[in-house]
Amino acid sequence: MKKNYSRLTPLSIVTLYACIGGIWLLLSCAKIFTNLLIDKTAFTWFEVNNIVFILATSWLLYFLIQKSQAGIKHRKNTLSKLYRALTAYSQCHQALIRADNEMQLMQDICHTIVEVGGYRVAWVGVAEHDDDKSIRPVAQCGDSQGYLKNLNVSWSNVDRGRGPTGTAIKTGKPVVVKYIEYDPKWELWRENALRHGFRSSVSLPLIIDNHPFAALVIFSEEARAFDDNEVKLLTDLADDLSYGIATLRANIERRKVEKKYSLLASVVEQANEGIFLFNGDGVIQYVNPAAETITDSPYQEVIGHNIHTLGVMQPNRQLFYEALFESIPSGTQRAGHFTYKRQDNVTIELDVNTWSVSDDFGNIISYVVLVRDVSHEEQLEHQLRRAQRMEAIGTLAGGIAHDFNNTLASIITCSEMALDESPPGSTLHELIDVILKSGLRGKSLVRQILTFSRQGEQERQEVRVDLVVNECLKFLRATLMPTIEISLHIDKNLGLVFADPTQIQQIIMNLCTNAVHAMRGRAHGELDIWLENFENDSLSATGFVNLPHGSYLCLTVRDNGHGMDKKTIDRIFDPFFSTKGQSEGTGLGLSVIHGIVSNHGGVITVESEPDNGSQFKVYLPRLDIFAQSAPDELSGALPAGTEHILLVDDDEDLVFGTEQMLKQLGYKVTARTDPRDALIVFRVAPEQFDLVITDLAMPHLSGTELARELTCIRADMPVILCTGYDTVSGGDTDDIGETAAFITELALKPLVRGEIAAMIRRVLDNSAQSEGMHG
């Protein structure tokens, strides 16, 4: 049947109509035909009229059928295009639902419009805010011939901005062009568009928050391709695309904000400082874990409670909570420092800062409290102040020691020579001997002062501290009262320390002597000594900021004596401070120990309470190796000589005593108290001198400067530089800090006669040997 109906045309229908109509007229008018046969004229007229009527109605029927068929075809085409548009619209909506990327969404929309909607090209151009206000294509489909590559479109008010796309972006309204060939808006791009087969276009603005930011442009190869319904549907699609892009951007911003707030929340949760959040009524709304740890108050006990109520419930913290509550009315930032007692009875020092938080309109909505436990910082600050005080006192002590050394050098030198001249057993001999012994004790005292001020640098070696401890305890046990019991605890496989054995012995003896003194009057005294390896892998292990990570040897000396209060502990390392009687000590013991330990790169700590004993810990850097015993130095006979010595020192008494002592040893001596005079004497006859002995600190020319000038005149001249300072204070270095080659040896004042005689003989012999080797 469908095949037969498909053969019917308007012409066949009209022909069939005419035939049937003619037969019908003939059959229905048979009698009329019979009667008309009599009158042939009437018959002819009737026959013509019928034929005309049939032909006219056939033509009219043909026209109506043809018009109806054209309308059906047009509606069919329109419905087909609308169906494709609806299909494309539906798939575009699916792309909008699935979209998670703005650029991919625009690309999917363009692809759907071309592949499903049947349009020639679809592209999206973004309005740039550059100087030219250009429109940059960011997505397209169907442009296989590269139309968009050289596209020069703008949304400015110049000619390139008056095209359909620029107009759509500027006005925010769709621009439809049914005939690209004739429309003036396409004047600048018409030729290129027609060459690519474009006949009509529609430019649809993409708008977010009433601001067009891009345009969706569609090209068709048919003229008049975009009717009203189609434009309306595409406009709705552009609006949905705008909404989808706005949603994607909002989601991106939301994720950024969520990530930001998540990061902030992590920072607050993991912060080392405690954070409280409370409202205007003082009700705590939030506390972070650090606040729980610092205040030792679980969040269940504080969240939802009023600050004032907590102050009443916890009287020992009332001042802390009252200070927080007082910050509410003002709304200004406040800071305070509090001593806070935790539930475990541990007292800590807190720094507290409070401030208000306002909304966008300036209304205070909450208050924040930042709590920091500064107990450790205050301890370190206290240690720093102590170290600075000790450094200042050490500098002063070093300066005093230098001047005192010159005085002692004169006393010791003259006493030694006078002792030789006085009759043995005489009163004069005994008096001079007392003077010499006092001078030597003064020399020892100066060495202690220099050690305290970190200026005494003795020769170091690898030391087994356990052997030194055992040696010291042998001496202590012989002098201790029977009421004091000594307990020694020494770990196995102890490491060595690189130190001066004498100074290590000084540390042990001083600490033990102080402990014994603190236990006087006790019915039963306990002196405990520990020696153990120690690994400092955390600064909190000792609480000292200046103890680097590493391996240490820890010496602990503990007693059960009378102990000390905090005020006394703060001063025990100060020089000349002592808890003993006026005749029982100089007050230099612990200060010297502090200097020795610091000079070895270690730390000394103390813990003590009144009537509860004291505990000292000494940390010395450990080598973790075993050392061989160092050979003892052998003392020889008093050496002498006949060489010519140039002696230079600004202290007249010291020059006089040293000159007489050198002459007694057989040397020829030229002495000067002004280094400039000494330089002049040397320039006149440099070959007559065999050795120069000069002081370091002199007016006009220092000993180092004088030695440099002398060796410039005679390069092989040996020079002994004498100083009352330390051996590392710079006296034996040149201008750039390197060891001065023109200084043969450095002598630390005051030197006894045997020491200076041995040094002079050693330098002269070495110089003579060096000259012999060189010719």
Disulfide bonds with the S-S distance in Angstrom:
none
